[in-house]
Amino acid sequence: MPKFESRPVTWVGWLVQTLIVATIVWFFWEVPKALFFLPFVAVGLFIVARLRKRQLQRMAKNRAGESICTFARSFDCSMTDTWVIRAVYEQLQAYLRGDVSAFPLRREDNLVKELGIDCEDLGYDIVDEIATRTGRSLENFEENPYWEKVETVGDLVQFFLHQPRIAA
């Protein structure tokens, strides 16, 4: 299975990023008192990130010895596309790599509450990456029985198993 390779940022992407930065600079230029709160926000975000990292490290320590094999065995591999299992596992690990180098996932892990995955990152980045790697289409995803019901890693696998393959 090929690894996911991100595409370079287009000129439209650079334009959007430039507009966002310009808007932030303009805001602080117009409302300089808002700069007073910036250090508090930065410290708060830093603390939240450290707590999340510690939680994930604790969970990984409690799961020593588990791997993708343990994860795959939690599914009926005779009825499940193992490429989907692998793609979901590897893409979620790639996302969590900033906090824990090799986080052993479990089928019942809650994506948002336990793993701390941002809903927007899940919906816009991780899902696209998994779809690309597995050759699954994201068209008509609203018809998928798991649409708006994906809460755990296992639900994410099931979501992709119910998506049609892209014709070669």
C-alpha positions in Angstrom: 0.0 0.0 0.0 1.5 3.4 -1.0 2.2 5.9 1.7 0.2 9.1 1.6 2.1 12.0 0.0 0.8 15.4 0.6 0.4 17.8 -2.3 2.3 21.1 -2.3 0.4 24.2 -1.4 -1.0 26.0 -4.4 -1.1 29.7 -5.0 -4.7 29.8 -3.7 -3.5 28.2 -0.5 -0.7 30.7 -0.1 -3.2 33.5 -0.8 -5.6 32.3 1.9 -2.8 31.9 4.4 -1.6 35.4 3.6 -5.1 36.8 4.1 -5.4 35.1 7.4 -2.1 36.5 8.7 -3.0 40.0 7.3 -6.3 39.9 9.1 -4.7 38.9 12.4 -2.1 41.7 12.1 -4.8 44.2 11.2 -6.9 43.1 14.2 -4.0 43.6 16.6 -3.2 47.0 14.9 -6.7 48.2 15.4 -7.2 46.7 18.9 -3.8 46.8 20.6 -5.4 46.0 24.0 -6.1 42.5 22.7 -2.3 41.8 22.7 -2.6 41.8 26.6 -4.5 38.5 26.4 -2.2 36.8 23.9 0.3 35.5 26.5 -2.6 34.0 28.6 -4.0 32.3 25.5 -0.5 31.0 24.6 0.1 29.6 28.1 -3.3 28.0 28.2 -2.7 26.3 24.8 0.7 25.1 26.0 -0.7 23.6 29.2 -3.5 21.8 27.3 -1.0 20.4 24.8 1.3 19.1 27.6 -1.7 17.5 29.4 -2.8 15.8 26.2 0.7 14.6 25.5 1.1 13.1 29.0 -2.3 11.4 28.7 -1.3 9.8 25.4 2.1 8.7 26.8 0.4 7.1 29.8 -2.0 5.2 27.5 0.9 4.1 25.3 2.8 2.8 28.3 -0.2 0.8 29.5 -0.4 -0.7 26.0 3.2 -1.9 25.7 3.5 -4.8 23.4 0.5 -4.0 21.3 0.9 -3.3 17.6 -1.0 -3.1 14.3 -1.3 -6.9 14.6 -3.2 -6.6 17.8 -5.4 -4.0 16.3 -6.1 -6.0 13.1 -7.0 -9.1 15.1 -9.9 -7.1 16.8 -11.6 -7.2 13.3 -12.9 -10.2 11.4 -10.2 -10.1 8.7 -12.1 -12.6 6.5 -14.9 -10.0 6.2 -12.8 -6.8 6.4 -10.5 -5.2 3.8 -7.1 -5.2 5.6 -5.9 -2.3 3.5 -8.6 -0.2 5.3 -7.4 -1.4 8.7 -3.8 -0.6 7.8 -4.5 2.8 6.3 -6.7 3.9 9.3 -4.0 2.7 11.8 -1.1 4.3 10.0 -2.8 7.6 9.3 -4.0 8.0 12.9 -0.5 7.1 14.1 1.0 9.7 11.7 -1.4 12.3 13.3 -0.5 11.3 16.8 3.3 11.0 16.1 3.9 14.5 17.4 2.9 13.4 20.9 3.8 9.7 21.0 6.1 8.1 18.4 4.3 4.7 18.0 0.9 4.9 19.7 -0.8 1.5 19.8 -4.4 2.1 18.8 -7.4 0.0 19.9 -10.6 -0.5 18.1 -12.6 1.1 20.9 -10.5 4.3 21.3 -12.6 7.4 21.0 -11.1 9.7 18.4 -12.0 13.0 20.1 -12.2 12.3 23.8 -9.4 9.8 24.3 -7.0 10.5 21.4 -7.7 14.2 21.2 -8.1 14.3 17.5 -9.6 17.6 16.3 -12.8 17.1 14.4 -11.7 19.4 11.6 -8.4 17.5 11.2 -10.3 14.3 11.1 -12.9 15.5 8.6 -10.6 17.4 6.3 -7.2 15.7 6.5 -7.2 12.3 7.9 -10.3 11.1 6.1 -8.9 12.3 2.7 -5.6 10.6 3.4 -7.2 7.3 4.2 -9.5 7.5 1.2 -6.6 8.2 -1.1 -4.5 5.3 0.4 -7.4 2.8 0.2 -8.8 3.7 -3.1 -12.2 4.5 -1.6 -14.5 7.2 -2.9 -15.9 9.9 -0.6 -18.7 10.7 -3.0 -22.2 10.2 -1.5 -20.7 9.8 2.0 -24.0 11.0 3.4 -25.6 7.6 2.4 -23.0 5.7 4.4 -24.7 4.1 7.5 -21.7 5.3 9.6 -22.1 8.9 8.5 -22.1 11.2 11.6 -21.7 8.1 13.8 -17.9 7.8 13.7 -16.7 8.1 17.3 -14.1 5.3 17.6 -11.3 4.0 15.6 -13.4 0.9 14.8 -16.2 3.2 13.5 -13.8 4.9 11.2 -12.7 1.5 9.8 -16.4 0.6 9.3 -17.1 3.9 7.6 -14.5 3.2 4.9 -15.6 -0.4 4.5 -19.0 1.0 3.5 -17.6 3.5 1.0 -17.4 2.3 -2.7 -14.0 1.6 -4.3 -12.8 3.9 -7.0 -12.7 2.1 -10.3 -9.1 1.7 -11.6 
